[in-house]
């Protein structure tokens, strides 16, 4: 029989993957610091979830990893994980 820790870990991973499939709003910002260019990435709904990369592709990869760790931490502490906000409201879609 698996340990409680393994069961919780498996549940968290499933939930992390489900959250990562939601349409979160990621902002990319080109930056220059001391003559070195890079891209800064942050997730609007996940306060403090940020990363960077030398290229926008690297920043995108890194922010996905940061999101997974951020969400996993929230779930482990039984804290709320904010859902993505809606860009538009269409009453006909309901």
Helices and strands as residue ranges (DSSP letters): H 4-20, E 26-33, E 36-43, E 50-53, H 56-76, G 91-93
